[in-house]
């Protein structure tokens, strides 16, 4: 998904993940070298810079 987004010219992917979904948060961390994770109310917002 990251590679496809890069070929389409996107600069970032943003997603909201439930905090208990540790596997998805870890996947987001490993997907790109630059990322930002922020806790928002009942979710975790992940920005993966491409």
N, C-alpha and C positions, 0 to 999 in steps of 0.2 A: 504494500500500500504506500509506503514511504517513497519507494523508487518511482512508482506511477505518479504520485503527486509531484515529484521533482520534474519529471518529464513534461508535465502539464504546466510548469511554471509557478506552482504554488510556493510560497515562502514559509508556510507553517501549517501544521495540522493541530486542531484544538479539539479536546474531548473532555467530557465530564464522566467521571467514574465513581462508583460507590466506594467509600473508604474501606469497606471490608473486602473488596475485590483486589487483594494484594497481588495476584498473578497479573492482572491487567495493568496495574500501576508499574510493576517491574518490567513488563513488556514495553511499556511506553518509555521507561528509562533507558532501555537497551536499544530502542529503535533508531535514535539519533544521538549525536555527540552533544548537541545543545538542546536542553529542555528546561522547562520551568514547571514546577508543581506548586499549586496553591490550594489550601483548604478553603472551601466556600460552603457555609451552612452544612448541608447534609451530603455534599459531594466533594470530590477532589477534581480540580480543573488542571488538565495537563496540556501544555503547549509544547509541541515538538518543532523546533526551528529546522527548516530544511536548508 
